Amino acid sequence: MRARSARIGGLGLLLGLAAAAQAQTAPAGSVGQSDRTGPGARPPQLPSWSEPKTNPDLPAAIGETARPGEGSGRLRTILIEADSATGGGVPPPQWRPPSTGAPDLRLEHRPGEPLDANWVRRQFALNGLPDTDSSASSAVALVQMINRALVTAGFVNSGLLVSDESRLGEGLLALRLVQGQLSAGPAGERIVVEFADGDPNGLGGDFIRHRFPAARQRPLSAFAIERDFRLLAESQAVESINADLRPGARPGEATLHVLIDPARRGGLSLAFANDRSPAVGGERLSAGGYLRNLLSDGDLVAGEVGYTSGVEDAQLSYTSPFFSPKTMVTLRGSFNDAAVIDRPLLPLDIRAEDRAVEGGFSRRLIETPLMPSGPGRWSPSRTLSVGILFAFRHQRSFLFGEPFSFAPGSRNGRSEYGAVRLTADYVVRGVNQVLALSATGSMGLGGTRSDIPGILNPDRHFLVGLVQANYARRLGPPGLELRARVAGQTASSILYSGERLSIGGQGTVRGYRENIFLVDKGAIGSAELAWSFSISGRANRRQAFDWGGFSISAFADAALAGTNAPPQPARHFIAGLGASLAWTPSDALRLWVAKGEALHQVPRSGSRDMQDRGWHFRATVDPLRLFRRRPRP
């Protein structure tokens, strides 16, 4: 009986590999949603480096002053009125009025004070205007200084105008404070949107307009327009953007013209990698694709299908803005059918089926773009998103073609459960470093429970916390980068196999086979020093094919694995060292191979595979990008 129990325990380990970790890892460069938890969870994908964008062009500032020949009279009265009841704009916190250049005139600003008519009146009073000896020329000089201050504060089409009601010969100077705004142009729109080559790729103009909330403000702030411009430039729906503010028909009016080069409507990627457990066929061939702007502006449909000798899998995801550019809705479904093909276990006919659905919402709470912080310096962009997801998973397992329970919580070969997840994602993108953090807290909503002695059951309302991070930094020499990633999970009880953390393989600890451990809690860390270079004598430019583009790296990976229930080991530590080589001739083709050396021996079931020898590889190609027409050099 003890021998039979030991064998069933070994089968349980193999089925954990087969049933819970099939189609979870998206191919490199995938744009779709992937699992946040379970065997397929990986540190969040790093976005590209932030690149400084050119500021939108601005119209000439209002510079009207007194009419010629009217600057020598004495002033007795100065009237200041605003053409809008909205009040003035508040300049940025670090703003200070520019130096006047006139020793007898000065400007003053209090923190948080709006630059409205009251502020203008205070500047005249501060400079003793009007008084019995003041001349119109002093007042006009102050008007010019105030207009210059409004421009430096970002209110580029706001300013003081000398009103027609002025009678300088009688000592009356009437001024009108114009609060700049966007006005409708000939097409009836305050924001005129044009698309490069006239092809929007399914993207509507309202998608662009809704992402310029500063366009509705009065007075119009160039700093706020620049912020919206830079945020839109970082959107995945946009390839590039140019914008300029054009003067309107009257003072204080302008029209925003935006030229958009939208992102590709769709894409296709093919991949071949040994990133699956050898028990179910280690080499996986996959095809993935995506389509943008299918049902609404800015949405994304992404899918992937994969095949190994023992697994057929697929996943489909959909994301879309939901009533607001800051709110997203996400839906995702996946399935995989797996069979253990390892020769010693092939007669047992071990199979597993897995079905999962997930949906929810996320909201961006913090969203700041890459902004200049001084001469030659840039403040990184930051994004913080929180969300909620509801998940349901159904799994079935078979032995000799009959239902059989291996995994925790399985009853008559079937396990299913629901969970609610709270998520948080924080991304920092700078010119020289990028950081992506994600945190997921999951709570079980009930599920099946085994009635077989020896099969453990998760808590009905199990709790799981998973934190992941990915970091990259450019170092001094061109092409040299430091990369690091960490992940850690803890749980309140033993978990369903779909919630467990996978350790081993090219996505976690290289030098070991995929999913050598499937655990309730653990920690994973990796550090890598990479150097990208070209032997062809020219830089690997974007949208250019450079046959000599390569990247080499040295890495160190480690993991600590643990479980919450016997008889599995309570804790196990593994580590690996190695190097990798990647051929990267373009953004459409990548060939990668790595050799890792396992520093700790662990028990292994089944036949020996190239992963057990420390070899990992991945080949990806985007045929639509690869064969597109490239620009002439």
C-alpha positions as CSV (number, residue, x, y, z in Angstrom):
1,M,0.0,0.0,0.0
2,R,2.8,2.4,0.8
3,A,4.4,1.7,-2.6
4,R,1.1,2.5,-4.3
5,S,0.7,5.7,-2.4
6,A,4.1,6.8,-3.3
7,R,3.4,6.2,-7.0
8,I,0.1,8.1,-6.8
9,G,2.0,11.0,-5.2
10,G,4.4,11.0,-8.2
11,L,1.5,11.0,-10.6
12,G,0.0,13.9,-8.7
13,L,3.2,15.9,-9.2
14,L,3.2,15.1,-12.9
15,L,-0.5,16.0,-13.3
16,G,0.2,19.3,-11.6
17,L,2.6,19.9,-14.4
18,A,0.2,18.8,-17.0
19,A,-3.1,20.3,-15.9
20,A,-2.2,23.6,-14.4
21,A,0.6,25.1,-16.5
22,Q,-0.3,24.7,-20.1
23,A,-1.1,27.7,-22.1
24,Q,-0.2,30.5,-19.7
25,T,3.0,32.1,-21.0
26,A,2.4,34.6,-23.8
27,P,5.0,34.7,-26.5
28,A,7.5,37.5,-26.5
29,G,6.1,40.7,-27.6
30,S,2.5,39.6,-27.0
31,V,0.1,42.5,-26.6
32,G,-2.8,40.6,-25.1
33,Q,-3.7,40.0,-21.4
34,S,-2.0,37.1,-19.6
35,D,-2.5,35.4,-16.3
36,R,-1.8,37.5,-13.2
37,T,-1.8,34.5,-10.9
38,G,-1.1,30.8,-11.1
39,P,1.5,28.8,-13.0
40,G,1.5,31.3,-15.9
41,A,2.1,34.4,-13.8
42,R,5.2,36.3,-14.8
43,P,6.6,39.7,-13.7
44,P,4.9,42.4,-15.7
45,Q,6.3,43.1,-19.1
46,L,8.6,46.1,-19.2
47,P,7.4,48.9,-21.5
48,S,9.9,50.5,-23.9
49,W,12.1,53.4,-22.8
50,S,10.5,56.8,-22.7
51,E,11.6,59.0,-25.5
52,P,11.3,62.8,-25.3
53,K,8.7,64.2,-27.7
54,T,8.6,67.5,-29.4
55,N,6.3,70.0,-27.7
56,P,3.2,71.1,-29.6
57,D,3.8,74.4,-31.5
58,L,2.3,77.4,-29.8
59,P,0.6,80.5,-31.3
60,A,2.2,84.0,-30.9
61,A,1.3,85.6,-27.5
62,I,-1.0,88.6,-27.3
63,G,1.2,91.6,-27.4
64,E,-1.1,94.5,-28.1
65,T,-0.3,97.7,-26.2
66,A,-1.3,101.3,-26.4
67,R,-1.8,103.0,-29.8
68,P,1.1,105.1,-31.1
69,G,1.3,108.6,-29.8
70,E,-0.7,107.8,-26.7
71,G,2.1,107.1,-24.2
72,S,3.0,110.5,-22.9
73,G,-0.1,111.6,-21.0
74,R,-0.7,111.6,-17.3
75,L,-3.0,108.8,-15.9
76,R,-5.6,109.4,-13.3
77,T,-7.6,106.2,-13.6
78,I,-6.9,102.6,-14.7
79,L,-9.9,100.3,-15.3
80,I,-9.2,96.5,-15.5
81,E,-12.0,94.1,-16.5
82,A,-11.9,90.4,-17.4
83,D,-13.8,89.1,-20.4
84,S,-14.7,85.8,-18.5
85,A,-16.2,85.0,-15.2
86,T,-14.2,81.8,-14.9
87,G,-11.4,83.5,-13.1
88,G,-7.7,83.2,-13.9
89,G,-5.5,80.2,-14.2
90,V,-3.2,79.1,-11.4
91,P,0.4,78.7,-12.7
92,P,2.6,75.7,-11.9
93,P,3.9,75.6,-8.3
94,Q,7.5,76.3,-9.3
95,W,6.6,79.3,-11.5
96,R,7.9,82.7,-10.6
97,P,7.2,86.0,-12.5
98,P,10.1,86.8,-14.9
99,S,12.4,89.7,-14.2
100,T,11.0,92.9,-15.6
101,G,14.3,94.5,-16.8
102,A,13.0,97.8,-15.5
103,P,14.4,99.0,-12.2
104,D,11.2,100.9,-11.2
105,L,8.8,98.1,-12.1
106,R,8.3,94.7,-10.6
107,L,5.8,91.8,-10.4
108,E,4.8,89.6,-7.5
109,H,3.0,86.3,-7.1
110,R,1.7,84.4,-4.1
111,P,1.7,80.6,-4.1
112,G,-1.6,79.3,-5.5
113,E,-2.8,82.8,-6.5
114,P,-4.7,82.8,-9.8
115,L,-3.6,85.2,-12.5
116,D,-6.9,87.0,-12.8
117,A,-8.1,90.6,-12.8
118,N,-7.5,90.9,-9.1
119,W,-3.9,89.8,-9.6
120,V,-3.4,92.3,-12.4
121,R,-4.9,95.1,-10.2
122,R,-2.5,94.2,-7.4
123,Q,0.5,94.5,-9.8
124,F,-0.5,98.1,-10.7
125,A,-1.0,99.0,-7.1
126,L,2.3,97.4,-6.2
127,N,4.0,99.7,-8.7
128,G,2.1,102.8,-7.5
129,L,-0.1,103.1,-10.6
130,P,-1.9,105.3,-11.1
131,D,-0.5,108.3,-9.2
132,T,-0.3,112.0,-9.8
133,D,3.0,111.7,-11.6
134,S,2.5,108.5,-13.5
135,S,2.6,108.5,-17.3
136,A,0.9,106.2,-19.8
137,S,4.2,104.9,-20.9
138,S,4.9,103.3,-17.4
139,A,1.5,101.6,-17.5
140,V,2.0,100.3,-21.0
141,A,5.4,98.9,-19.9
142,L,3.7,97.1,-17.0
143,V,1.1,95.7,-19.4
144,Q,3.9,94.2,-21.5
145,M,5.5,92.7,-18.5
146,I,2.2,91.2,-17.3
147,N,1.6,89.7,-20.8
148,R,5.1,88.2,-20.7
149,A,4.4,86.7,-17.3
150,L,1.2,85.1,-18.5
151,V,3.1,83.5,-21.4
152,T,5.8,82.1,-19.1
153,A,3.0,80.7,-16.8
154,G,1.6,78.8,-19.8
155,F,-1.3,80.9,-20.7
156,V,0.0,81.6,-24.1
157,N,-3.2,83.1,-25.7
158,S,-4.2,85.1,-22.6
159,G,-3.2,88.7,-22.1
160,L,-4.1,92.3,-21.3
161,L,-5.5,94.4,-24.2
162,V,-5.9,98.2,-24.3
163,S,-9.6,98.7,-24.6
164,D,-11.2,101.1,-27.2
165,E,-12.8,102.8,-24.2
166,S,-9.4,104.2,-23.2
167,R,-9.0,108.0,-23.3
168,L,-5.4,108.6,-22.5
169,G,-5.7,112.3,-23.3
170,E,-8.2,112.5,-20.4
171,G,-6.1,110.3,-18.1
172,L,-8.2,107.1,-18.5
173,L,-6.6,103.8,-19.3
174,A,-9.1,100.9,-19.8
175,L,-7.7,97.4,-20.0
176,R,-9.4,94.1,-20.8
177,L,-7.9,90.8,-19.5
178,V,-8.5,88.2,-22.2
179,Q,-8.7,84.6,-21.0
180,G,-7.5,82.3,-23.8
181,Q,-9.5,79.4,-25.0
182,L,-9.9,77.0,-27.8
183,S,-12.5,78.0,-30.3
184,A,-14.2,76.1,-33.1
185,G,-12.4,76.3,-36.4
186,P,-13.8,76.2,-39.9
187,A,-14.7,72.5,-39.5
188,G,-16.7,73.3,-36.3
189,E,-14.2,71.5,-34.0
190,R,-11.9,73.0,-31.4
191,I,-9.6,70.1,-31.9
192,V,-9.0,69.2,-35.5
193,V,-7.8,65.7,-35.9
194,E,-6.0,64.4,-39.0
195,F,-4.5,61.0,-39.7
196,A,-1.2,60.3,-41.5
197,D,-1.8,59.3,-45.1
198,G,-5.5,59.7,-44.4
199,D,-5.8,56.2,-42.8
200,P,-7.1,56.1,-39.2
201,N,-6.7,52.4,-38.9
202,G,-10.1,52.2,-37.4
203,L,-9.4,54.9,-34.8
204,G,-11.9,57.7,-34.5
205,G,-11.2,61.4,-34.0
206,D,-13.2,61.4,-30.7
207,F,-10.7,59.0,-29.2
208,I,-8.1,61.7,-29.6
209,R,-10.4,64.6,-28.5
210,H,-11.4,62.9,-25.3
211,R,-7.8,62.6,-24.3
212,F,-7.3,66.4,-24.3
213,P,-9.3,67.5,-21.2
214,A,-7.1,70.6,-21.0
215,A,-8.8,71.8,-24.2
216,R,-12.0,72.5,-22.2
217,Q,-10.2,74.7,-19.7
218,R,-10.3,78.5,-19.6
219,P,-7.8,80.1,-19.6
220,L,-6.1,77.6,-21.8
221,S,-2.8,76.4,-20.4
222,A,0.0,75.3,-22.7
223,F,1.5,73.2,-19.9
224,A,-1.8,71.3,-19.5
225,I,-2.0,70.8,-23.3
226,E,1.6,69.5,-23.3
227,R,0.7,67.1,-20.5
228,D,-2.2,65.7,-22.5
229,F,-0.1,65.6,-25.6
230,R,2.7,63.6,-23.9
231,L,0.2,61.2,-22.3
232,L,-1.4,60.5,-25.7
233,A,2.0,60.0,-27.2
234,E,2.5,57.1,-24.8
235,S,-0.8,55.4,-25.7
236,Q,-0.5,52.0,-27.3
237,A,-3.2,53.1,-29.8
238,V,-0.9,55.8,-31.2
239,E,2.4,55.3,-33.1
240,S,3.3,59.0,-33.2
241,I,1.7,62.4,-32.8
242,N,2.3,66.0,-33.7
243,A,0.2,69.0,-32.6
244,D,0.2,72.7,-32.9
245,L,-2.0,75.5,-31.6
246,R,-3.1,77.9,-34.3
247,P,-4.4,81.4,-33.7
248,G,-8.1,82.0,-34.1
249,A,-10.0,84.9,-35.7
250,R,-10.1,87.0,-32.5
251,P,-7.5,87.7,-29.7
252,G,-7.6,84.9,-27.1
253,E,-8.9,82.2,-29.5
254,A,-7.0,79.3,-30.9
255,T,-7.5,75.9,-32.6
256,L,-5.6,72.7,-31.7
257,H,-4.5,70.8,-34.8
258,V,-3.4,67.2,-34.1
259,L,-1.8,64.9,-36.7
260,I,-1.9,61.2,-35.7
261,D,-0.1,58.2,-37.0
262,P,-2.2,55.4,-35.5
263,A,-0.7,52.1,-34.3
264,R,-1.0,49.1,-36.6
265,R,-4.6,47.8,-36.8
266,G,-3.5,44.3,-36.4
267,G,-0.5,42.0,-36.0
268,L,0.5,38.4,-36.1
269,S,3.3,36.6,-34.3
270,L,4.7,33.0,-34.6
271,A,6.8,31.4,-31.9
272,F,8.6,28.2,-31.2
273,A,10.1,27.6,-27.8
274,N,10.8,24.9,-25.2
275,D,8.9,26.6,-22.5
276,R,6.5,23.8,-21.4
277,S,7.0,20.9,-19.1
278,P,8.7,17.9,-20.8
279,A,6.0,15.7,-19.2
280,V,3.5,17.1,-21.7
281,G,5.9,18.0,-24.6
282,G,8.5,20.7,-23.9
283,E,8.6,22.3,-27.3
284,R,5.6,24.5,-28.1
285,L,4.6,26.0,-31.4
286,S,2.3,29.0,-31.1
287,A,0.6,31.6,-33.2
288,G,-0.8,34.8,-31.8
289,G,-2.5,37.9,-33.2
290,Y,-4.3,41.0,-32.2
291,L,-6.8,43.5,-33.7
292,R,-7.3,47.1,-32.6
293,N,-10.4,49.3,-32.8
294,L,-12.8,46.4,-33.5
295,L,-15.9,47.3,-31.5
296,S,-14.9,50.7,-30.1
297,D,-12.0,53.2,-30.4
298,G,-9.0,52.1,-28.5
299,D,-10.1,48.5,-27.8
300,L,-7.9,45.5,-28.4
301,V,-8.7,41.8,-29.2
302,A,-5.8,39.4,-28.8
303,G,-5.6,35.7,-29.1
304,E,-3.1,32.9,-29.1
305,V,-3.2,29.2,-29.9
306,G,-0.4,26.7,-29.0
307,Y,0.5,23.1,-29.6
308,T,3.0,20.7,-28.0
309,S,3.2,16.9,-28.4
310,G,0.8,16.6,-25.5
311,V,-1.1,19.9,-25.2
312,E,-3.5,22.0,-27.3
313,D,-4.3,25.4,-25.8
314,A,-5.7,28.7,-26.7
315,Q,-6.6,32.0,-25.0
316,L,-8.5,35.1,-26.1
317,S,-8.7,38.5,-24.4
318,Y,-10.5,41.8,-24.9
319,T,-9.8,45.2,-23.4
320,S,-11.5,48.4,-24.0
321,P,-12.0,51.9,-22.5
322,F,-15.2,52.0,-20.5
323,F,-17.0,55.4,-20.3
324,S,-13.7,57.1,-19.6
325,P,-10.1,57.0,-21.0
326,K,-8.9,56.1,-17.5
327,T,-11.2,53.1,-17.0
328,M,-10.7,49.8,-18.8
329,V,-12.8,46.7,-19.0
330,T,-11.0,43.4,-19.4
331,L,-12.4,40.0,-20.4
332,R,-10.3,36.8,-20.9
333,G,-10.8,33.1,-21.5
334,S,-8.5,30.2,-22.0
335,F,-8.5,26.4,-22.3
336,N,-6.0,23.7,-22.6
337,D,-6.2,20.0,-23.1
338,A,-3.1,18.1,-21.9
339,A,-1.8,14.6,-21.9
340,V,1.3,13.2,-20.2
341,I,3.5,11.9,-23.0
342,D,6.5,10.9,-20.9
343,R,7.4,7.3,-22.0
344,P,7.4,5.6,-18.6
345,L,3.9,7.1,-17.8
346,L,2.4,6.9,-21.3
347,P,0.5,3.6,-20.6
348,L,-1.3,5.3,-17.7
349,D,-3.2,7.6,-20.1
350,I,-3.0,10.6,-17.8
351,R,-5.0,13.5,-19.2
352,A,-6.2,16.9,-18.0
353,E,-8.6,19.6,-19.2
354,D,-8.6,23.2,-18.0
355,R,-11.1,26.0,-18.7
356,A,-10.8,29.5,-17.2
357,V,-12.7,32.8,-17.6
358,E,-11.9,36.1,-16.0
359,G,-13.3,39.7,-16.3
360,G,-13.2,43.0,-14.5
361,F,-12.3,46.6,-14.5
362,S,-9.3,48.8,-13.8
363,R,-8.9,52.5,-13.2
364,R,-5.8,54.7,-13.6
365,L,-5.4,56.8,-10.5
366,I,-2.1,58.4,-11.3
367,E,-1.0,59.3,-14.8
368,T,1.9,61.6,-15.5
369,P,3.9,61.7,-18.7
370,L,7.6,62.2,-19.3
371,M,8.2,65.9,-18.8
372,P,11.2,68.1,-18.9
373,S,12.5,68.9,-15.4
374,G,15.4,71.2,-16.4
375,P,18.0,71.6,-19.2
376,G,18.7,68.2,-20.6
377,R,16.8,66.5,-17.7
378,W,13.5,64.6,-17.8
379,S,11.1,63.6,-15.1
380,P,9.9,60.0,-15.8
381,S,6.3,59.1,-16.6
382,R,4.4,57.4,-13.8
383,T,1.2,55.3,-14.0
384,L,-0.7,53.7,-11.1
385,S,-3.8,51.5,-11.9
386,V,-6.0,49.6,-9.5
387,G,-8.7,47.1,-10.5
388,I,-10.9,44.2,-9.6
389,L,-11.3,40.9,-11.4
390,F,-13.6,37.9,-11.0
391,A,-12.3,34.5,-12.1
392,F,-13.8,31.0,-12.5
393,R,-11.8,27.9,-13.3
394,H,-12.9,24.4,-14.1
395,Q,-10.4,21.4,-14.3
396,R,-10.8,17.7,-15.0
397,S,-8.3,14.9,-14.7
398,F,-8.2,11.3,-16.0
399,L,-6.3,8.1,-15.3
400,F,-6.7,5.1,-17.7
401,G,-9.4,7.2,-19.4
402,E,-11.5,7.5,-16.2
403,P,-12.0,10.5,-14.0
404,F,-9.4,10.5,-11.2
405,S,-8.5,13.0,-8.5
406,F,-4.9,14.1,-8.2
407,A,-4.9,17.8,-7.4
408,P,-6.0,19.5,-4.1
409,G,-9.8,20.0,-4.0
410,S,-10.5,17.6,-6.8
411,R,-13.7,15.5,-6.5
412,N,-14.2,12.5,-8.9
413,G,-11.5,14.0,-11.1
414,R,-13.1,17.5,-11.2
415,S,-12.2,20.7,-9.5
416,E,-13.7,24.1,-9.9
417,Y,-13.6,27.3,-8.0
418,G,-14.2,31.0,-8.2
419,A,-12.0,33.9,-7.0
420,V,-12.1,37.7,-6.7
421,R,-8.8,39.5,-7.3
422,L,-7.8,43.1,-6.3
423,T,-5.0,44.3,-8.6
424,A,-2.5,47.2,-8.6
425,D,0.0,48.1,-11.3
426,Y,2.7,50.8,-11.0
427,V,4.9,51.7,-14.0
428,V,7.8,54.2,-14.1
429,R,9.3,55.0,-17.5
430,G,12.3,57.1,-17.8
431,V,14.9,57.8,-20.4
432,N,17.4,55.5,-18.8
433,Q,15.5,53.2,-16.5
434,V,12.1,51.4,-16.4
435,L,10.3,49.8,-13.5
436,A,7.1,47.8,-13.6
437,L,5.4,46.6,-10.4
438,S,2.3,44.6,-9.9
439,A,0.4,43.3,-6.9
440,T,-2.5,40.8,-6.9
441,G,-4.6,39.8,-3.9
442,S,-7.0,36.9,-4.4
443,M,-9.7,35.5,-2.3
444,G,-11.5,32.2,-3.0
445,L,-15.3,32.3,-3.5
446,G,-15.9,28.6,-2.8
447,G,-15.1,25.5,-4.8
448,T,-15.1,21.7,-5.0
449,R,-13.7,19.7,-2.1
450,S,-12.4,16.2,-2.2
451,D,-14.0,13.4,-0.2
452,I,-11.0,11.0,-0.7
453,P,-8.7,10.5,2.2
454,G,-5.3,11.8,1.5
455,I,-6.4,14.4,-1.1
456,L,-6.0,17.8,0.6
457,N,-8.6,20.6,0.3
458,P,-7.9,24.4,0.0
459,D,-9.8,26.7,2.3
460,R,-13.1,27.8,0.8
461,H,-12.0,31.4,1.1
462,F,-8.3,31.0,0.6
463,L,-6.2,34.1,0.5
464,V,-3.2,34.6,-1.9
465,G,-0.9,37.6,-2.3
466,L,1.4,37.9,-5.3
467,V,3.9,40.7,-5.8
468,Q,6.0,41.0,-9.0
469,A,8.6,43.5,-10.3
470,N,10.6,44.0,-13.4
471,Y,13.4,46.5,-13.8
472,A,15.9,47.6,-16.4
473,R,18.5,50.3,-16.5
474,R,20.8,51.6,-19.2
475,L,24.4,51.8,-18.1
476,G,27.2,53.9,-19.3
477,P,28.5,52.2,-22.5
478,P,26.0,52.2,-25.4
479,G,23.9,49.0,-25.4
480,L,24.7,47.9,-21.9
481,E,21.8,47.2,-19.7
482,L,21.1,45.8,-16.2
483,R,17.9,43.8,-15.9
484,A,16.3,42.4,-12.7
485,R,13.0,40.7,-11.9
486,V,11.5,39.4,-8.7
487,A,8.3,37.7,-7.7
488,G,6.9,36.5,-4.4
489,Q,3.7,34.7,-3.4
490,T,2.2,33.8,0.0
491,A,-1.0,31.9,0.7
492,S,-3.2,31.1,3.7
493,S,-3.6,27.4,2.9
494,I,-2.9,24.8,0.3
495,L,-4.1,26.0,-3.1
496,Y,-5.9,24.7,-6.2
497,S,-3.4,24.0,-8.9
498,G,-4.6,26.9,-11.0
499,E,-3.5,29.3,-8.2
500,R,-0.1,27.9,-7.5
501,L,3.3,29.5,-8.3
502,S,5.4,27.8,-11.0
503,I,9.2,27.7,-10.5
504,G,11.7,26.4,-13.1
505,G,12.3,27.1,-16.8
506,Q,13.2,30.0,-19.0
507,G,10.7,32.4,-17.4
508,T,11.8,31.8,-13.8
509,V,15.0,29.8,-13.0
510,R,17.0,28.8,-16.1
511,G,19.0,25.6,-15.9
512,Y,15.9,23.7,-14.7
513,R,12.9,22.2,-16.6
514,E,9.7,24.1,-16.7
515,N,7.4,23.8,-13.7
516,I,9.8,21.7,-11.7
517,F,8.0,23.0,-8.6
518,L,4.3,24.0,-8.4
519,V,4.0,25.5,-4.9
520,D,1.7,27.5,-2.7
521,K,4.3,30.1,-1.7
522,G,7.7,31.0,-2.9
523,A,10.1,33.7,-4.1
524,I,11.9,34.1,-7.4
525,G,14.7,36.5,-8.3
526,S,16.9,37.1,-11.4
527,A,19.6,39.5,-12.3
528,E,21.0,39.9,-15.8
529,L,23.7,42.0,-17.5
530,A,23.0,42.4,-21.2
531,W,24.9,44.1,-24.0
532,S,23.3,44.8,-27.4
533,F,25.6,45.4,-30.3
534,S,25.9,45.2,-34.1
535,I,28.7,43.6,-36.1
536,S,27.4,45.0,-39.3
537,G,28.9,48.4,-38.5
538,R,25.6,50.3,-38.2
539,A,23.1,50.8,-35.4
540,N,20.0,48.6,-35.2
541,R,17.6,51.3,-36.2
542,R,13.8,50.9,-35.7
543,Q,12.1,49.7,-38.9
544,A,15.4,48.7,-40.5
545,F,16.8,45.2,-40.9
546,D,20.3,44.8,-39.4
547,W,21.6,41.3,-39.9
548,G,24.4,42.0,-37.5
549,G,22.2,42.9,-34.5
550,F,23.0,40.7,-31.4
551,S,22.5,40.8,-27.7
552,I,24.5,38.7,-25.2
553,S,23.9,38.4,-21.4
554,A,25.0,36.8,-18.3
555,F,22.4,35.9,-15.7
556,A,21.9,34.5,-12.2
557,D,18.5,33.1,-11.2
558,A,17.3,31.7,-7.8
559,A,14.0,30.7,-6.2
560,L,12.7,29.5,-2.8
561,A,9.8,27.2,-3.0
562,G,7.4,26.1,-0.2
563,T,4.1,24.4,0.4
564,N,1.5,24.7,3.1
565,A,0.8,21.0,3.7
566,P,2.8,17.8,3.8
567,P,3.9,15.4,2.4
568,Q,5.5,17.8,-0.1
569,P,8.8,19.5,1.1
570,A,8.1,22.5,3.2
571,R,10.9,24.5,1.6
572,H,13.3,24.0,-1.3
573,F,16.0,26.4,-2.8
574,I,17.3,26.3,-6.3
575,A,19.6,28.6,-8.3
576,G,21.2,28.7,-11.7
577,L,23.9,30.6,-13.5
578,G,24.3,31.0,-17.3
579,A,24.5,33.1,-20.4
580,S,22.3,33.8,-23.4
581,L,22.7,35.0,-27.0
582,A,20.0,36.7,-29.0
583,W,19.9,37.6,-32.7
584,T,17.8,40.7,-33.1
585,P,18.0,41.9,-36.7
586,S,14.7,43.8,-36.4
587,D,11.6,44.2,-34.3
588,A,10.0,41.5,-36.4
589,L,12.5,38.7,-35.8
590,R,14.2,37.4,-32.7
591,L,16.2,34.2,-32.1
592,W,17.2,33.5,-28.5
593,V,19.1,30.6,-26.8
594,A,20.3,30.3,-23.2
595,K,22.4,27.8,-21.3
596,G,21.9,27.6,-17.6
597,E,23.9,25.6,-15.1
598,A,21.8,24.2,-12.2
599,L,23.5,24.8,-8.9
600,H,21.3,22.5,-6.8
601,Q,20.0,19.0,-7.8
602,V,16.3,18.3,-7.4
603,P,14.3,15.1,-7.8
604,R,13.0,14.6,-11.3
605,S,10.3,12.4,-12.7
606,G,10.3,11.0,-16.2
607,S,12.7,11.1,-19.1
608,R,15.6,13.5,-19.3
609,D,15.1,16.5,-21.6
610,M,17.3,19.3,-23.0
611,Q,15.8,21.6,-20.4
612,D,17.2,19.3,-17.7
613,R,20.6,19.9,-19.4
614,G,20.1,23.6,-19.0
615,W,19.2,24.5,-22.6
616,H,16.4,27.0,-23.4
617,F,15.4,28.6,-26.7
618,R,12.8,30.8,-28.3
619,A,12.2,32.0,-31.9
620,T,9.7,34.6,-32.6
621,V,8.7,36.2,-35.9
622,D,6.1,38.8,-36.9
623,P,5.6,38.1,-40.6
624,L,3.5,41.2,-41.2
625,R,6.3,43.4,-39.9
626,L,9.1,41.3,-41.5
627,F,7.8,41.6,-45.0
628,R,6.4,45.2,-44.8
629,R,7.9,47.8,-47.1
630,R,10.9,49.3,-45.3
631,P,11.9,52.9,-45.8
632,R,14.8,53.6,-48.1
633,P,18.1,54.3,-46.3
